[in-house]
Amino acid sequence: MDHITCSRRAVRDRLHHPHRLAVGAGCCFTPNWSGRVEYRYTDFGNFRNNSTVSFPGLSYEHDPVFYTVRAGVSYRFGGPVVAKY
């Protein structure tokens, strides 16, 4: 159990905080319909990992970078709710 705890702590200490850049825009087509689009760049930095369990002696380097485009369409139902008694 000690080995698992130490391994999790080591992985948590090596995690990198990503660098993000996002640009987006949105517009209304009608009073109820709107659309949006966003571009997001995320870079987690590079790091090296040494495999000690599956493939002893093997090391590999990670450089995860993501380029993401997101788009969406929204519909707003009705207007304000007015109670009539």
C-alpha positions as CSV (number, residue, x, y, z in Angstrom):
1,M,0.0,0.0,0.0
2,D,2.9,2.3,0.7
3,H,4.2,2.0,-2.9
4,I,0.8,3.0,-4.4
5,T,0.6,6.1,-2.1
6,C,4.1,7.2,-3.0
7,S,3.4,6.6,-6.8
8,R,0.2,8.7,-6.7
9,R,2.0,11.5,-4.8
10,A,4.9,11.4,-7.4
11,V,2.5,11.7,-10.3
12,R,0.5,14.5,-8.7
13,D,3.8,16.4,-8.0
14,R,4.8,16.1,-11.7
15,L,1.5,17.4,-13.2
16,H,1.8,20.6,-15.1
17,H,-0.7,23.4,-15.2
18,P,-1.8,23.9,-18.8
19,H,-1.4,27.1,-20.8
20,R,-4.7,28.1,-22.5
21,L,-5.7,30.6,-25.1
22,A,-9.3,30.8,-26.2
23,V,-11.1,33.1,-28.7
24,G,-14.8,33.0,-29.4
25,A,-17.7,34.9,-30.8
26,G,-21.5,34.6,-30.6
27,C,-24.4,36.2,-32.3
28,C,-28.2,36.2,-32.4
29,F,-30.0,35.1,-35.6
30,T,-33.5,35.8,-34.4
31,P,-34.9,36.8,-31.0
32,N,-34.9,33.1,-29.9
33,W,-31.9,31.6,-31.9
34,S,-28.3,32.3,-31.3
35,G,-25.0,30.7,-32.3
36,R,-21.4,30.6,-31.0
37,V,-18.0,29.4,-32.1
38,E,-14.8,29.1,-30.0
39,Y,-11.2,28.2,-30.8
40,R,-9.1,26.9,-27.8
41,Y,-5.4,26.2,-27.7
42,T,-4.2,24.2,-24.7
43,D,-0.5,23.3,-24.1
44,F,0.3,21.0,-21.1
45,G,4.1,21.3,-21.6
46,N,6.4,18.4,-22.1
47,F,7.6,15.9,-19.5
48,R,9.5,12.6,-19.5
49,N,8.2,9.4,-17.8
50,N,10.3,6.4,-16.9
51,S,8.4,3.1,-16.9
52,T,9.4,0.9,-14.0
53,V,6.5,-1.6,-13.9
54,S,5.3,-2.5,-17.5
55,F,8.6,-2.0,-19.5
56,P,11.5,-1.4,-17.1
57,G,14.2,0.8,-18.6
58,L,11.8,2.4,-21.1
59,S,11.3,6.1,-21.0
60,Y,9.1,8.2,-23.1
61,E,8.4,11.9,-23.5
62,H,4.9,13.5,-23.6
63,D,4.1,16.9,-25.2
64,P,0.3,17.1,-25.2
65,V,-1.0,20.0,-27.2
66,F,-4.7,20.4,-28.1
67,Y,-6.3,22.6,-30.8
68,T,-10.0,22.6,-30.4
69,V,-12.9,24.3,-32.2
70,R,-16.3,24.3,-30.5
71,A,-19.5,25.5,-32.0
72,G,-23.1,25.6,-30.8
73,V,-26.6,26.7,-31.5
74,S,-29.0,27.7,-28.7
75,Y,-32.8,28.2,-28.7
76,R,-34.4,30.3,-26.0
77,F,-37.9,29.2,-25.2
78,G,-40.6,31.8,-25.0
79,G,-40.4,35.1,-23.2
80,P,-40.9,36.1,-19.6
81,V,-43.5,34.0,-17.6
82,V,-46.4,36.1,-16.5
83,A,-49.0,34.6,-14.2
84,K,-52.6,35.4,-14.8
85,Y,-55.1,34.7,-12.1
